[in-house]
């Protein structure tokens, strides 16, 4: 994964919410990611309000197109 990110120039958000296991909420681990690269930047990122029966939460991000 690190090599993929290096070669593509993609990055994760500076802070990512915990997504697993659902039962631990904010005390869990951030195992799900959204990747972007320039000229895209994260405005916000959060866990979905429901796990929809999964053992981890999905993520949703607000992403902006910026100038370099």
Secondary structure, DSSP 8 states (H G I E B T S, - for coil): -HHHHHHHT-B--SS----BSGGGGGGSB------B-TTEEEEEEEE-S--TT-SB--EEEEEEE---
